[in-house]
Amino acid sequence: MRIVAAIVLLLATSGSFAFAATVAPHIDHHRDGVELRRGAVALRVTALTDHIIRVRIARDGVFPEDASWAVPAEVRHARVAVESHADGFSTRALRVRIDPQSLGLRVEDLQGRTISADAAQPFDADGRAFTLRKQLPLSEHIFGLGDKTGGSLDRRGQSYVDWNTDAYGFSSATDPIYKSIPFFIGVGGAGGSYGILLDNSWRSWFDFGHRDADTLAFGAPDGPIDYYLIAGPTTADVVRRYTDLTGKAPLPPRWAFGYQQSRYSYMTGDEVRQVAARLRADRFPADVIWLDIDFQDRNRPFTINRQAFPDMPGLVRELRGEGIKLVAITDPHIAHAPDEGYAPYDSGAAADAFVHNPDGSVYVAPVWPGPSVFPDFTEASVRDWWGTLYRPFVADGIAGFWNDMNEPAVFDTPTKTMPLDNVHRIASDDFTRRKASHAEIHNVYGMQNTRATYDGLRKLRPDERPFVMTRASYAGGQRYAVTWTGDNGSTWDQLKLSVHQLINLGLSGFSYSAADVGGFTGGPSAELLTRWFEIATFTPIFRDHAAKGTPRAEPWVDGPQHLAIRRHYVEERYRLLPYFYALADENARRGDPIMRPVFYDYPDAISASCDQSMAFTVGSQLLVAPPPNPESPQDYDVCLPAGGWYDYWTGLAVDGAAVDGASQTIQSASQATNEKRSSSIVVKETPQLDKLPVFVRAGSILPRQPLVRSTAQTPFGALQIDVYPGADCHGQLYADDGHSMAYRKQGFLRQTLRCTVSDDGVRIDFAARDGRFKPWWKQLAVTIHGWDGAGHAMVGGRRVDAVSDRAARTLRFTIADQPQAISIDAMHP
């Protein structure tokens, strides 16, 4: 179907474009969307799914190749049928309208509420550069863009540049830094949350009402004008669909959730042994020790300093006996060492694997090993070669690998990276084989580095889950690596910034992220390091790391009082591993981040009256509430969303002041109903060095395990099931062998638990299990919180004695493991 309407014509004048409303174009309707074409411009809008549309603009009427580093081909090529309208089309969830006077898009839900609308001047270009503009309603907040800095979690009112940069010692005002994830989420608009991914690897920029308060603008100096708009209506819907688009993080090995000890650098094998021995002597749980660049021969990747580390396989075996694994750094630069017997250089040179100068010679520049060359990771054959370099380390038993300096960082240059006219060769995926400038490839270089590492490890250890950590990446990089926020500082401001960074990374697809606990530069005070340990307990990856020339930052350095507090929190993390692991399974299947902003599961929290700048949730069931000014002893308020909460540490229901005036005394299990209470409550907290406020949602069932010193140790005793009665009461059990790929072939255990409250007591319903994995536990130790008086349990018609605790308001009983569907009744006498 073809219609005629008045539309602007984009005219080329002196290398720039301008609008003129003098030509009547037409809209071509297709099964999956629409295309407008007139003169020098073409606009194509297609529906990949009912909730995701793709917008492409061709400056000269010819669309660039349909290829992407972020969005796999099978996803880009997905389509749904649409219903055509005179001014656009609709899906089963969205209405897309195109203004014939401006080429502007308006995306609405089916009730007519605006999800996203273009500004009055939606698009302009100057040569190859372009700018896109959208309306920014007063109520809208902006999140995402990965671990960008800034003064708050919310990006609104700020502007950013995407250009992967070695930002040593960055501050909350530094931009750009290490990663480029050109994806953001709008929250709070009339049509609910939405997300936009600008799939452009060049030096893109974003302005969220910085220059013009009611305009959201973004663009790039070159590259495709290609973006995806993802509709919600909830933030969770947007994040899940973004990971549908760019890929979900693979399930990591279970040891990745353990405590990880690092320093730049542990200089010898004996020092590593001493660190491991001290961790065990102090009864400090730990799973990993990291090796920074000094374990190598002259800082050369894929080598070992045999004087300092004479027996790497022996060291690996000794540590394995203590339940500790090694992760080793492998930077992307290869020492330029012809005729020196350095195998990575020799084999790479023979394969012509390195980035070139414009004149065709190999680019050589200084990094840690001195003069270095850089693998050209945009070639699939080079990635394959890179993966083979891990064979000796894998044979030694090293468990995981760390790709640092992969922006790529280069020394002694003003830009901190290689020249923009360096030449890469693209031979990958569904890209046309061609050459590309570093200006185009720079932001995806680190991502393709980690892709090469991940894929190489999958080939070398096909039945083991790879663990790769990266500093630089791009949208979709979560498919290959976990990440961390880079070379932060030992300040209270950096502690607060790290919370914002990790939350926004989770919203940007990177569920597995970390910040160097204590700060990489400067050296933390005892109080700062302890508070950072407490907060890191509840973050996805927990690594203590510090730079050369700074004070030591291992857990024991500040004396027994601080050691005891830090150990207490790390022990609690290990007890919570079944909960973390169930969240990891959820993330692998659905894309939900592990560490979330409070409004992710509780949308009304976006307008809470409390300062929530440090608050976050772990899954939907734990809310962590550090002081909003972590260095201050001043009291502060915590806003708990509607529905009721328990104190994690005491297990007691939380009372507080109701925000809307309703009574907010949390009911006991015998009084509770399944009706959600309508108001949130405010709890006043006084900062204490040894206490981090943590709350459990009423309606949660949390699995916890007996304490272990390493995930390599099998817990002894029963799996603990803590039931916190409330509305929509549920929990999840997930287990597998923790390291292999067997979980992809039914080698897992997944079971849903629910609870309901009646006048007689609490019923716990176990669904039948999925999967074939046999767990380590044989019994379940059940604790029901908020219980008044005595009680007993009935399991399959058999009475089970229970112990009540009036002070703790709990009822406890132990039963056999329940792999089949069954209901268990905790009853009052």
C-alpha positions, -999 to 999 in steps of 0.1 A, spaced: 0 0 0 13 34 -10 1 68 2 11 104 -6 17 130 21 36 162 24 71 155 38 104 173 41 132 166 17 167 163 30 189 184 8 226 182 6 242 216 8 280 222 13 283 188 30 254 193 53 217 185 52 187 208 57 149 203 56 125 217 31 87 209 30 82 211 -7 81 175 -19 54 149 -16 69 115 -7 52 82 -1 53 55 25 60 20 14 43 -5 37 58 -39 42 48 -69 62 72 -60 90 71 -22 89 74 9 67 100 26 45 100 63 34 123 72 6 127 106 -11 157 124 -25 188 121 -3 172 103 26 155 70 34 139 59 66 131 23 75 112 13 106 107 -25 112 93 -45 140 116 -73 153 91 -83 179 58 -68 192 79 -47 217 111 -40 198 113 -18 167 144 -10 146 150 24 131 175 29 102 182 61 83 202 62 50 217 96 45 222 91 7 193 67 2 215 36 4 214 17 37 247 4 50 253 -33 54 231 -50 79 257 -61 103 264 -56 140 289 -65 168 261 -61 194 230 -78 179 235 -113 164 223 -118 129 195 -142 138 180 -116 162 184 -87 137 166 -107 110 136 -116 132 104 -100 122 67 -99 132 38 -90 110 24 -56 115 -9 -39 108 -5 -10 83 -19 25 89 -18 56 69 8 71 91 27 40 102 18 6 117 10 -12 148 20 -44 165 1 -63 192 18 -40 217 28 -8 200 15 19 177 42 36 155 33 69 139 55 89 115 49 126 111 51 135 74 62 170 81 93 162 101 100 124 96 95 123 134 85 90 151 60 87 179 57 53 196 27 47 217 11 18 236 -22 6 224 -40 29 249 -25 59 232 1 67 259 33 80 245 63 58 251 88 78 231 84 107 207 109 126 185 116 162 190 104 189 165 137 185 146 143 148 150 173 144 128 201 163 111 235 155 96 267 173 88 287 153 64 290 119 80 281 131 115 245 129 127 223 139 155 190 123 167 166 142 191 137 130 212 115 146 237 125 144 273 94 147 295 98 164 329 89 131 347 114 110 329 146 96 345 175 81 325 196 50 334 220 27 317 251 35 296 271 9 316 295 22 343 295 58 333 303 82 361 283 112 373 269 127 405 240 103 407 225 70 396 201 90 373 217 102 340 192 130 335 208 165 331 242 150 321 260 143 288 285 115 279 309 103 253 313 67 244 351 61 238 368 33 256 396 51 276 423 40 300 410 63 328 435 55 356 424 71 389 391 83 374 368 105 395 330 108 396 334 136 370 356 117 346 342 108 311 348 89 290 361 58 309 366 22 300 334 9 284 310 20 256 275 6 260 253 29 240 221 17 256 199 37 280 165 34 297 139 60 301 118 55 333 88 74 345 71 85 313 34 83 306 39 51 286 61 34 311 98 25 307 115 21 273 151 15 261 172 27 232 203 10 218 223 31 193 241 4 174 271 25 163 306 17 173 321 51 165 327 78 191 291 84 200 276 109 224 245 113 245 229 144 260 201 138 285 187 173 289 221 188 296 221 214 268 183 216 264 164 205 295 135 189 275 155 173 247 172 139 247 199 139 219 225 115 207 247 109 177 281 100 163 307 114 139 302 86 114 288 51 111 253 37 107 222 56 119 207 24 134 189 22 167 165 -1 185 136 11 206 125 -14 233 91 -9 250 83 -20 285 61 -10 302 83 -19 332 120 -15 335 123 -52 340 106 -58 307 130 -35 290 161 -51 305 149 -86 296 142 -76 260 175 -58 257 192 -91 267 170 -109 242 184 -84 216 221 -84 226 225 -117 244 224 -130 280 254 -136 302 263 -173 303 260 -190 337 294 -186 354 311 -212 375 299 -212 411 333 -202 424 329 -168 407 305 -159 435 331 -165 462 355 -140 478 384 -131 455 417 -117 467 440 -97 444 468 -72 443 490 -56 417 510 -77 422 516 -108 442 553 -111 431 561 -148 437 546 -182 441 557 -181 478 538 -148 483 507 -164 468 511 -193 492 514 -169 521 483 -150 512 464 -183 509 477 -196 542 468 -163 560 432 -165 546 429 -200 559 446 -193 592 421 -164 598 393 -187 588 384 -163 560 363 -178 532 379 -174 498 378 -190 464 402 -171 442 436 -154 442 445 -132 411 478 -129 394 486 -95 379 513 -87 353 543 -94 375 538 -132 373 549 -129 337 584 -129 322 591 -92 315 554 -84 315 550 -105 283 515 -121 280 513 -159 280 547 -162 298 556 -171 333 585 -157 353 601 -190 362 623 -176 389 594 -161 408 569 -189 399 591 -220 392 563 -245 394 530 -231 383 512 -265 381 524 -273 416 512 -240 429 478 -246 413 476 -281 429 485 -267 464 459 -240 462 433 -264 449 439 -284 480 429 -253 500 398 -247 478 414 -217 460 417 -211 423 440 -189 403 429 -163 378 457 -149 356 460 -117 335 465 -119 298 467 -84 283 460 -80 245 493 -65 236 520 -89 225 556 -80 229 573 -70 197 601 -95 200 612 -109 166 639 -136 167 637 -140 205 617 -173 206 586 -156 220 560 -179 206 529 -155 208 548 -130 186 563 -155 163 530 -174 156 510 -141 153 535 -126 129 534 -158 108 496 -155 106 497 -117 99 475 -114 130 484 -78 141 468 -44 135 485 -24 107 495 12 100 479 29 71 510 22 50 506 -15 55 533 -20 81 525 -36 115 517 -10 142 541 -11 171 536 10 203 547 9 239 527 -9 267 538 -30 297 562 -52 278 578 -23 259 573 -22 221 541 -42 214 518 -53 187 481 -57 188 460 -86 176 434 -77 150 404 -93 168 379 -83 141 392 -113 121 377 -146 131 409 -164 122 429 -141 146 404 -148 174 409 -185 168 447 -180 170 444 -160 202 424 -188 218 451 -213 212 476 -192 233 458 -203 265 466 -240 260 497 -240 283 478 -221 311 448 -244 308 472 -274 310 486 -258 342 451 -257 357 446 -219 358 409 -214 363 401 -181 347 416 -152 328 416 -114 330 417 -93 298 430 -59 310 443 -28 290 420 -37 261 406 -3 253 433 -7 238 456 13 261 488 26 246 516 44 266 533 77 257 505 90 234 482 120 241 451 99 232 461 69 254 453 46 224 464 38 189 460 63 160 425 65 145 437 58 110 452 24 119 438 -4 98 417 -33 110 405 -61 88 369 -73 93 363 -109 85 337 -120 110 300 -129 113 279 -115 85 301 -84 79 313 -78 44 350 -86 43 367 -52 43 392 -29 60 381 -5 87 398 24 105 405 22 142 380 51 146 353 25 138 367 -5 156 381 12 188 350 7 210 345 -30 200 382 -39 203 380 -50 240 347 -69 234 363 -89 205 393 -95 227 371 -112 253 352 -130 226 384 -145 214 393 -155 250 359 -170 258 357 -189 226 392 -202 230 385 -215 264 353 -232 253 374 -251 227 402 -260 251 378 -270 279 346 -278 262 328 -291 292 339 -263 316 324 -228 320 349 -201 311 355 -172 335 368 -141 317 370 -106 332 374 -75 310 379 -38 315 367 -26 281 336 -37 262 307 -28 240 269 -36 240 265 -74 240 299 -79 256 281 -97 285 280 -128 262 317 -133 268 329 -117 300 322 -103 334 336 -68 340 348 -44 367 349 -6 369 386 -2 364 412 18 384 391 35 410 403 54 441 402 48 478 377 74 487 342 75 501 330 92 470 343 63 449 325 38 472 292 56 464 301 59 427 308 21 426 272 13 437 258 35 409 282 20 384 273 -16 393 236 -9 392 238 8 358 260 -20 345 233 -45 355 207 -25 337 230 -25 306 232 -63 303 264 -68 325 249 -86 354 283 -98 366 303 -68 376 327 -56 403 345 -26 417 380 -29 432 371 -32 469 389 -6 489 399 13 458 428 6 434 447 38 440 455 57 473 449 32 500 417 30 521 412 39 557 402 10 580 367 23 582 364 27 544 377 -8 537 353 -23 562 323 -5 548 333 -15 513 336 -51 524 301 -50 538 285 -35 506 306 -58 483 291 -88 501 259 -81 482 274 -73 448 277 -98 419 315 -102 420 335 -95 451 372 -88 445 396 -70 468 423 -54 447 449 -26 452 478 -10 432 515 -12 437 528 15 461 496 16 481 490 2 516 481 -34 517 443 -40 516 439 -77 525 412 -84 551 435 -86 581 456 -55 576 436 -33 601 436 -55 631 413 -81 647 382 -59 651 380 -50 614 390 -85 604 361 -99 624 336 -76 608 348 -83 573 349 -120 579 313 -119 593 300 -103 561 320 -126 538 307 -156 557 272 -143 552 278 -141 515 288 -178 515 256 -187 535 236 -169 508 252 -186 479 221 -207 471 202 -175 467 229 -159 446 231 -190 424 193 -191 419 196 -155 407 223 -165 383 201 -191 368 173 -165 365 197 -141 348 209 -168 323 173 -175 313 156 -141 316 183 -115 318 173 -99 351 203 -84 368 214 -97 402 221 -62 417 192 -39 409 179 -4 416 150 -5 440 126 7 414 133 -24 392 109 -46 412 92 -18 431 84 9 404 69 34 429 103 37 446 114 59 417 96 87 435 104 77 471 109 106 496 141 91 510 176 96 497 180 62 479 213 70 462 230 40 479 201 16 482 198 -14 459 182 -48 458 197 -83 454 171 -100 433 137 -89 443 138 -102 479 168 -85 496 170 -47 499 204 -33 510 204 2 524 239 17 531 241 53 544 235 77 515 266 96 527 287 66 537 314 86 555 288 104 577 276 93 612 243 111 607 210 93 609 192 86 577 159 74 565 153 42 545 121 40 524 108 4 522 83 -2 494 48 -13 501 42 -49 511 60 -54 543 96 -62 552 117 -81 577 151 -72 592 175 -97 576 198 -99 606 172 -103 633 144 -119 612 119 -97 629 92 -78 611 100 -41 605 79 -13 620 81 22 607 63 54 599 38 49 571 44 73 542 7 77 535 -5 75 570 -17 39 570 -7 16 598 25 -2 589 30 -27 618 40 -59 600 16 -86 608 27 -119 623 23 -151 602 -9 -160 620 -24 -126 612 -10 -120 577 -31 -121 546 -22 -123 509 -34 -88 503 -6 -63 495 -5 -33 518 -7 -1 499 18 21 516 55 21 520 72 28 553 102 48 565 127 34 589 154 55 605 189 41 607 219 52 626 252 43 609 272 17 627 306 4 615 296 -33 621 261 -31 607 248 -27 571 210 -25 571 195 -53 550 158 -61 546 138 -91 533 106 -86 514 76 -101 532 66 -129 508 101 -142 504 115 -177 507 153 -176 510 176 -206 506 208 -205 527 235 -231 534 258 -240 562 291 -221 562 319 -233 540 354 -218 535 352 -223 497 327 -233 471 349 -264 466 338 -276 500 305 -294 502 283 -279 529 276 -302 558 241 -304 571 207 -293 559 198 -266 534 181 -238 553 148 -225 541 138 -192 556 101 -183 550 90 -147 555 52 -148 551 35 -121 530 18 -115 497 30 -134 466 52 -156 488 77 -175 467 113 -186 464 135 -206 440 160 -234 445 186 -240 419 217 -262 419 240 -279 395 276 -292 397 289 -256 396 315 -259 369 305 -280 338 281 -274 309 259 -303 320 233 -278 331 225 -273 294 214 -310 292 192 -312 323 221 -315 347 205 -291 371 179 -288 398 152 -261 397 123 -260 421 97 -233 430 85 -229 466 54 -209 476 37 -201 508 2 -190 518 -11 -179 552 -44 -189 568 -59 -187 603 -44 -221 610 -9 -213 601 14 -213 570 13 -237 541 46 -242 521 41 -257 486 70 -274 469 65 -277 431 79 -308 414 116 -303 405 129 -298 370 162 -314 360 182 -344 369 209 -331 393 211 -346 428 218 -319 454 243 -321 483 215 -317 509 194 -345 523 174 -324 547 157 -290 548 158 -269 580 127 -247 577 124 -214 597 91 -195 595 95 -159 606 69 -137 622 54 -166 641 36 -162 674 32 -191 699 38 -228 696 33 -249 666 41 -281 646 44 -292 610 24 -317 590 42 -334 561 22 -359 541 -1 -365 570 28 -371 594 33 -347 623 68 -332 627 77 -315 660 88 -279 658 106 -255 680 92 -220 686 112 -190 698 90 -162 712 118 -136 712 128 -143 676 92 -150 666 101 -181 647 90 -216 642 117 -241 632 115 -277 620 136 -301 600 123 -324 573 136 -346 546 144 -332 512 113 -328 490 120 -334 453 84 -341 445 54 -318 446 41 -316 482 24 -292 507 38 -288 542 16 -272 568 30 -253 598 1 -251 622 -8 -235 655 -18 -259 683 
